[in-house]
Structures are given as structure tokens and as C-alpha cells.
Amino acid sequence: MAETAVSLAGQHALPKILEAIKMVRDLPKEVRDITDELESFQDFINDADKVAEAEQDDGRRHRIKERVMRLREAAFCMEDVIDEYNISCEDKQPGDPRCAALLCEAVAFIKTQILLLQSAYKIQDVKSLVRAERDGFQTHFPLEPRLTSSRGNQDVTWQKLRMDPLFIDEDDVVGLDGPRDTLKNWLTKGREKRTVISVVGIPGVGKTTLAKQVYDQVRNNFECHALITVSQSYSAEGLLRRLLDELCKVKKEDPPKDVSNMESLTEEVRNRLRNKRYVVLFDDVWNETFWDHIESAVIDNKNGSRILITTRDEKVAGYCKKSSFVEVLKLEEPLTEQESLKLFSKKAFQYSSDGDCPEELKDISLHIVRKCKGLPLAIVAVGGLLSQKDESAPEWGQFSRDLSLDLERNSELNSITKILGLSYEYLPINLRSCLLYFGIYPEDYEIKSDRLIRQWIAEGFVKHETGKTLEEVGQQYLSGLVRRSLVQVSSFRIDGKVKSCGVHDLIHDMILRKVKDTGFCQYIDGCDQSVSSKIVRRLTIATDDFSESIGSSSIRSIFISTGEDEISEHLVNKIPTNYMLLKVLDFEGSGLRYVPENLGNLCHLKYLSFRYTGIESLPKSIGKLQNLETLDIRDTGVSEMPEEISKLTKLRHLLSYFTGLIQWKDIGGMTSLQEIPPVIIDDDGVVIREVGKLKQLRELSVVYFRGKHEKTLCSLINEMPLLEKVRIDTADESEVIDLYITSPMSTLKKLVLRGTLTRLPNWISQFPNLVQLYLSGSRLTNDALKSLKNMPRLMLLFLSDNAYEGETLNFQSGGFQKLKTLLLKSLNKLESILIDRGALCSLELFSLRELSQLKTVPSGIQHLEKLKDLYIKDMPTEFEQRTAPDGGEDHWIIQDVPHVRIWSEDAEEPLHMFGRSHH
């Protein structure tokens, strides 16, 4: 009887077992299907969102938004099951014969199959949920069939990125000639007493554009200068600390330590401004009491110093009158129709062959421009958006009609706010999340592009493209946002790529409205600790006493932004326990002092940054983070890694300046690495052998190099096909760098050689894409310039510490056509520099420093038409006398250079500042 029951139970169980086996076998296809379905479902959600935005009835709009939030929650569930599967399938799959070799492996195999089966059931549940939510929405609020659109499909290569889009290029500014001249006169002429100059106007009218442009033109007239963005929420202490940092940065000094209160900060700033003529731009001031916080720090030296302020509130300007002379420039008048059309055309047709508006688009363009009501920010945003679209009348006409409808439906919003929102709606789907990511950071935050792109990659926003790294695709995404004038560039690299960036405060406001409605992210500070939605996906915590209970399963990224305040042990330990599905964890710049031991719980983590924190060691559990792609421990106290680091086989960026960080014998298996700390070659060859296995390396820095290592190093470099940056630093002056590189090195962009060269290697000139070349201590005696002058993309050349020991440097006609920056330092035998007409025709910055035998100005410098900046420091007395503006016999040669600064030896400030822009 019992046997019969067991037999019947077995018969009933068999179909379920076979079904389970089939579900696990079909799981990869199911995951591919649900991944594809997620993309179409997100399109459906975006269309549903537009229905909500267009609805005029408040009650109905609220009901639609509630249903849209349910759709988003279902989409988050789809993302979750995909993530969980990707983690599960890291373990051994069926068919691996090793799985049955030992009992423990068999148990692990069974556990993996159970996890995969659970994933299969979850996927079925989620697919049912998505169908139900989609059908439910369609039943109550039916959507029209989705129309195909060319929105955002047109791509323009990143190389066309050429300017900071919201801080408009001087040639592109229109309608501000009069205010610009007035502001320049107020800053450079007039009374000796410290003067506060306020530029006042409504949002988007061009205050920052005007102020920053004029500030850039005149700042070199002053001994000290600084630009500080204030914004709505600031602390008086933070404001002074940033001012102190800026003043130190200009002089290339480290900010003083142990400055911890307002009194000491004020005194430090006063000391740096004392007896100096300075200009400080405070951008975006909201609070009239701002002046109380900085007045005593910005000392009045009675020498023509200036404080420049941009503000929306005229009361801010008036408040300064109680203790300073005040000038107020009101930007009340919007651009005229003609000026608006001119600015619009500069943006909308910036990539066209002639840059002018085609005849068939003139009427449509005028109609679009009128909707912008003369506000430069709105005009620039719409122009940037349309620069990505085909120049066809039907497509532009449809955009114009969409804009008119949106403005009519949202009469309670001002036009600039709605136009910026429309710019977001017209973005390609992959760029929307990238733009919303700026909502994670505070208003007016300047972020390094490398950091931002690595976070986008970790989040899965950046999609693979054939023949490109994810980092290169991420750069394209960022360039796309810049071209559309939604992201503004703070600084460029010399090759034109974005170095750091941010968003205008009005765009930041627009982003915050979007993220609140979508659960994309939330910013928690001391004032507001409430979480607005149960499905918040990303969290910025800017307060140490955060204690809110959140549905932790929804959180994918956490940013800790507490400043220098030490983070409590409770908050640090809570993260790996409560938020185990995190992909991004960023402590950069926070008061973190230690790392929790249970860090290894975060097995989904892809991006982990401890930069600028106080940590000194990492736990062994870091070896469990097997999906980690970026680990940033720069500017920390970490000097040694646990050997478990070698388990991180997906790690792409191991960012540290410390040479002795890694046990090199274990690194060869980390084959995804693109960046590693500086390498010290050992005599046993272990290091070279292990580093040689890292075929994805983009950057290689070798320190303490000795001549006996040359063969092994040559072999290593010749087998590294993707290197972009190479640095070799000898152990001492007696060592010679005598390498023979046979690889074409077509990807190499930066080369740094610090040590003696018997000759200038001819292989350097063969690198077709080299942008930057630094030579130090090379002791070259032949004319090093001959083999370099025809390099097609060389933009920066730095010769220092007797890199060249000849008496004359001759830049021959036609040579160095692309060079933008030339730096010469400590070339102790150099007596003359000759620049033939037609040489260095792209040069913008020329620096001469500590050239003890150079007594005369470089001959031919007057022919350099694009030269903007000439820096001269610690030069012989005779040289300084010959260049002095008060009678120096060579002064005429350099008098037309826009910015000239001459420092004397040991002087804190320049002896002379002059140039064309000073006239």
C-alpha cells in the first residue's frame, strides 16, 4: 500500500520536475525576451506620462499619474528579476562535469539550480503583472497607436562639440553689447574703493552668460580672482571655504588645514586678499543676508577691487549699500525678435554647412522663437534641440505645433520652464536617464565627466556599440546632452572632450520635478527626511542623522554627501545590511572614516568610490563584490589592498595613486582592468608577466624604471594594443630610457618620459594620434623639434628639467600646426628661441619658466595670431627688464598678446600684467 502511494506521488511529481527542468533550460531565452519587453514597456510608460501631462482636468490627471506610477513599479520589478538572474547565472551552469566532483560542489550546483528556478517563476509572475498593468491602463485611459518619430535619432560625432552651451561663446552672444561694455567699464575703471556690482534679471535672461563672459575677459587685470556659485541653499562656512579653495587653486597652493570655524576662515581669506587688487564673481545669489556672511572677508584695499554678483532679486543688490558702493545692472529687456532669431540660428544651424537658416524654415523658426519670449536660455535650449533634427519643414512644423500646444495646456507654467521640459521629452530614451542623473547631485554641482560616465555604465544606461568601449559610448551620450544645451561644460580637456560639467539651475529644477514624479531619485538633507515614494530608485543622503525607513529593495544607488562631518557608525553599517541590491555606492568627499566588514553583502555593486574620505584600509570582504567595475580609492589613506582583490575579475578601473597597493602576483587574472596604480618592475619578472596579461589596459605608469628593465618593458608595451596613456619615470638621473617600440600604438594619446634619453626615439613621431607629450630630464642635444614638428595631432608639448640641452630652439615654418600649449621650464642651456612665420599657428598658451640663460623674448612671437596667454615666471633679470611695459626694448613684441603675466623669482604676485585685453 505504502509502495503504491509512493509510486503515485512520484507519478504526480514527475510532470512538475520536468516542467521545472524545462523552465530552467528556457530561462536564458525568457530573460532575453523580458529584457526586450522592458524597453517597449518603458516606451509605453513614456507615452502614458505624456497623456498625464496633457490632461487638463486636475482630478483625471491625478488618477492617470497614479496608474503611471503603478506602471513604473512594474518596470522596476522587471529590472529586479533581470538583475537577480544575472547574479544567479554567475555560478556553474548545467553540464559542468566538475560540479559532481565533490559533495560541496554538488550542493553548490543544486543551490544554483534552485535560484535559477526561483528566477524563472519570478519572471512568469512579473510578466503577468506587466500585462495586467498595461491592460488596466489601456482600459481606463486608452493610448493611441505609437507613432514613429525621428526625435533624437540624428547623431553628430562628439568631435563637433566646440563650446560651453549655456555660458555662450563670446562670438555667439547677441543683444548684450551695451550691458557688456557697461559691466567691463565698472569692473576695470572708476573708483578705488571696493565696489559691489550686481547683475539683476529674471531666470534665463542671460545674467550668468554676461557676468562670466566679462569676468573671463578682465580677471587677469587683477592680482587675485575667484568664481563662486552660491545657489539657493548654502552655508556661510561652506561659502568661505570654497572662496579660500579657489584663491589657493589660482596660485596652485593646497588649502590650509585645520581651518574649522568662521573666524579662522574669514582671517585666511583676508590674508590672501590683503593688499591685492582682486575680483570675485558670486553667481546666483538668492539671499540678501549673503553680504553679511562675506563682507568682513572681502577686505577693502582701496585699490579698485570688485565684487560681481548675479541675482534674481534686486533686494540683494540693495542690501550691500549699507557698507559698500554698489552699481546695479538690470537685464530687464528680453532680446528683440531679430536678436532672438540670430541667437536661435547660431544654435539650431551650428552643424550646417553654412550655419544660416534655410529659406523654407525661416517662417517656422520665427514662430518658434516668438514662443521663447526673448529669453536666451529658452532660445538656446530649443535651438540645441532642433540642431539634432533633420532640417525639413514638415518635421519642424510638427515641433512648432507641439510647442504651441504644450504652452497652451500649461498656462500656469512660464514658457521657459515648459520649453525646458519639452527639450527633455524630445530626448532619445537612453539620454533621458542620463540627464535625470544630475538630480542626484546638488544644485550648481560641478561633476567630473569620468565619474559621471562610470556611474551611467554601472546603472546600465550605456548600451554596447560595436567597436567602442562603454566609456567611449558614454562620452557620446554626454556630448549629445551638451549639443542639445541641456548640460553645460565647466572645463574641456585639451583634445576637446568634456572634463567637468553641470546643469543650469533652471534645468536642475526641471529635473527635480521629473524625478519626483518617476521615483528616479530623491535628495535627503537635514530639512527633509521624508521619502516621497515607496519606489525611490536612487538616494542622496546629505545628513548624518538620516533614520528614515525605506523600502530597501527598490534602492539601486546611494550617494553619501555629508561633507566633512563624520558619518555615524549606524548609517555606515546599515547600508550593506539593508540595501543589498545596490549598483552604485558613492562616498566621495564625505566624512567616512572606516568601511563596514559586511561590505561583501553588496554582490550587485558595480561602482564603489571612497575618494576624498578618511578611510585607511579595506576589509577582506571586498573580494565578494564580483560584479564591481570601478573602485576609487584616490586621495584616501589606503596603502595596501587585501589579496582578495584578485577575485574581482570584472573590475575595469582600479583608481589609486599608491604604487605599493597591490600584490602583483595575483593581478594577472583581473583581465578586465583598464586602469591600475603605478607599476614598479621587479627583477624576477613577476610584475611584468602579470601586467602583461591585462590586454584591456588603457593607462600604464611605470615608476623607478632602470635600464636593465628595458627589454621586458618594450615587450610589454608592444603587446598592449589599446594603451592611451603611458608614463615612464626613472629611478634616478643616471638611468637611461632607451626603448624600442615596434607597435603602431594607434590609440596612444599621452606620453610622459621622465629620465635621460640617448636620442629622441624616432618611434614617438610615428604615433598618429598622440595629443600630449611630456619630456623631463631627457638631456637631448640634437634638435628635438625636427622629428616632432609634423605630428598630426600633437596639441601639448612640455619640455622641462633639461629635457633639451641645446642653445637654440627653432620652430620652423609649417611645424606644429595643431599645437595649442607649449611649456618650457628649466632648460638651463637655452639662450634663444626662434619662431619662423607659419610655425605654431594654433598656439594659444605659451609658458616660459626658469630659463636661466634666456635673456631675450622669443623671436617671432608677434606672428602667433591665436596666442591668448603668455606666462613668464622666474626668468633672468635682463629678460624681465626687456619685457617691462615701462620702456622694455622687447615689450613691443608681446604687447598685443591678450593676457601677459610676468612673475619675478619668489614673488607671490605678478610683477606685470598687460596685453591687448587690458587696453
Secondary structure, 3 states (H helix, E strand, C coil): CHHHHHHHHHHHHHHHHHHHHHHHHCHHHHHHHHHHHHHHHHHHHHHHHHHHHHCCCHHHHHHHHHHHHHHHHHHHHHHHHHHHHHHHCCCCCCCCHHHHCCHHHHHHHHHHHHHHHHHHHHHHHHHHHHHHHHHHHHHHCCCCCCCCCCCCCCCCCHHHCCCCCCCCCHHHCCCCHHHHHHHHHHHHCCCCCCEEEEEECCCCCCHHHHHHHHHHHHHHHCCEEEEEECCCCCCHHHHHHHHHHHHHHHCCCCCCCCCCCHHHHHHHHHHHHCCCCEEEEEEEECCCCHHHHHCCCCCCCCCCCEEEEEECCHHHHHHHHHCCEEEEEECCCCCCHHHHHHHHHHHHCCCCCCCCCCHHHHHHHHHHHHHCCCCHHHHHHHHHHHCCCCCCHHHHHHHHHHHHHHHHHCCCCCHHHHHHHHHHHCCCHHHHHHHHHHHHCCCCCCEEHHHHHHHHHHHCCCCCCCCCCHHHHHHHHHHHHHHCCCCEEEEECCCCCEEEEECCHHHHHHHHHHHHHHCCCEEECCCCCCCCCCCCCEEEECCCCCCCCCCHHHCCEEEECCCCCECCHHHHHHHHHHCCCCCEEECCCCECCCCCHHHHHCCCCCEEECCCCCCCCCCHHHHHCCCCCEEECCCCCCCCCCHHHHHCCCCCEEECCCCCCCCHHHHHHCCCCCECCCEECCCCCHHHHHHCCCCCCCEEEEEEECHHHHHHHHHHHHCCCCCCEEEEEECCCCCECCCCCCCCCCCCCEEEEECECCCCCCCHHHCCCCCEEEEECCCECCCCCCCCCCCCCCCEEEEECCCECCCEEEECCCCCCCCCEEEEECCCCCCEEEECCCCCCCCCEEEEECCCCCCCCCECHHHCCCCCEEEEECCCHHHHHHHCCCCCCCHHHHCCCCEEEEECCCCCCCCEEECHHHC
